[in-house]
Amino acid sequence: MAEETLRRKREAVITINTAWCKGCVICVELCPERVLVMESGKAKVADLEKCTVCGLCELRCPDFAITVVDKNKTEKAGE
C-alpha cells in the first residue's frame, strides 16, 4: 500500500492570500515547476497540475501569504 501512495500523483491545494501578498516575486522565482506567475502585482496560480507540493513558495514567502497542502495526505489523515 505504501508504494501505491508514493506513485499516486500529488494533488496540491495552493491558497494565496492576496491581501498579504506584497508582490515580491520570491515565490514565482523559486518555484521549480513554474506554477506561479505575477498578475496585477500579486502572485497567482497559473498551472496547478505542475505543482509537486515541494512547498518552497510557502516556506520562502516573507508575508506568509501562501499555503500549500498535499490533498492526498489530508484525505489519508481523515480516513
C-alpha positions in Angstrom: 0.0 0.0 0.0 2.8 2.4 0.8 4.2 2.0 -2.8 0.8 2.9 -4.2 0.7 6.1 -2.2 4.2 7.1 -3.4 3.3 6.5 -7.0 0.0 8.4 -6.8 0.1 11.9 -8.3 0.2 14.5 -5.7 -2.8 16.8 -5.7 -1.9 20.3 -4.5 -4.1 22.9 -3.0 -2.4 26.3 -3.1 -4.0 29.2 -1.3 -2.7 32.8 -1.8 -3.9 35.5 0.5 -3.8 38.4 -1.9 -4.3 40.9 0.9 -1.0 39.8 2.5 0.9 39.4 -0.8 3.2 42.3 -1.4 4.3 41.2 -4.9 7.9 40.5 -4.0 8.1 37.7 -6.7 10.2 35.4 -4.5 7.6 32.6 -4.8 7.5 32.9 -8.6 11.3 32.8 -8.9 11.7 29.9 -6.5 9.1 27.6 -7.9 10.9 24.8 -9.8 7.9 23.9 -11.9 6.8 27.5 -12.7 3.4 27.0 -11.2 3.1 30.6 -10.0 3.0 33.9 -12.0 2.6 37.5 -11.2 -0.7 39.2 -12.2 -1.5 42.8 -11.3 1.3 42.8 -8.8 0.2 39.7 -6.9 1.2 36.1 -7.0 -1.3 33.8 -8.8 -1.5 30.1 -9.5 -1.0 29.6 -13.3 -0.7 25.8 -13.6 -1.7 23.8 -10.6 -1.3 20.5 -12.4 2.5 21.1 -12.5 2.8 21.5 -8.7 4.9 18.9 -6.9 3.9 20.1 -3.5 7.5 20.9 -2.6 6.4 23.9 -0.5 9.2 26.2 -1.5 6.8 29.1 -2.2 5.1 28.7 1.2 8.4 28.3 3.0 10.1 31.4 1.4 7.1 33.8 1.3 8.1 36.6 3.7 4.5 37.7 4.0 3.1 34.2 4.9 0.6 34.7 2.1 0.9 31.2 0.6 -0.2 27.8 1.9 0.4 24.6 0.1 -1.4 21.4 1.1 -1.0 17.9 -0.3 -4.6 16.9 -0.7 -3.7 13.2 -0.7 -2.1 13.5 2.7 -5.0 15.4 4.1 -7.5 12.8 2.8 -5.4 10.0 4.3 -5.3 11.6 7.7 -9.0 12.0 7.6 -9.7 8.3 7.0 
